[in-house]
Amino acid sequence: MSLLRPYIVGLTGGIGSGKSTACALFAELGVEIVDADHVSRLVVAPGSPALQQLREQFGDAVVTPDGSLDRAWLRSRIFSDAAVRQQVEALLHPLIRSAMLEQIQRSRSAWLILAAPLLLENRAYDFVDRVLVIDADEAIQVARTSKRDHASEDEVRRIMQVQLPRSERLARADDVISNNGDTASLRRQVQEYSTLYQKLADERQHAITAL
């Protein structure tokens, strides 16, 4: 990737940690967000080659009557069968990575957030400059996800078991935002890190200019 691109902060966290809320708060400050979940939806849009390949692999059950991806069906398969998960990741992750890199190369921002749930699990994101983890206690993760997705505690914990352990995620973070509190607390931390990342982006730009 060219040096003439934004400073990239990779944002991740476990399910129910509050990644989307943190991204929304960064966006309120004018920060550009490159969202892996959003890109993944574009990659498997109705009529796309990727969706057709999924249909060939898993049959008609993978699509809804209107021809779009049945995300609930696929997610249940992914989190109950490691082989299926590997198949899907092998197909989609290179496409998602390519689309995200194109978006980054088109950006004119000094720095941006690359939000990806599997940022640390997947080598496809090895180009980020810094890793920011949104963290929450496991009990809070379960409660938030159960309420949001109308899922049982067992279902949520099965998903958590597939994800990187919280301790390892924290160990690999450059920065951590604690999201055990309210939105006001989260907002304060987002503002502090936004200031830091602007400073780091400016320093990087000055170093490149000096070359």
Secondary structure, DSSP 4 states (H G I P E B T S, - for coil): --SSS-EEEEEE--TTS-HHHHHHHHHHTT-EEEEHHHHHHHHT-TT-HHHHHHHHHH-GGGB-TTSSB-HHHHHHHHTT-HHHHHHHHHHHHHHHHHHHHHHHHH---SEEEEE-TTTTT-GGGTT-SEEEEEE--HHHHHHHHHHHHT--HHHHHHHHHHSPPHHHHHHT-SEEEE-SS-HHHHHHHHHHHHHHHHHHHHHHHHHHHH-
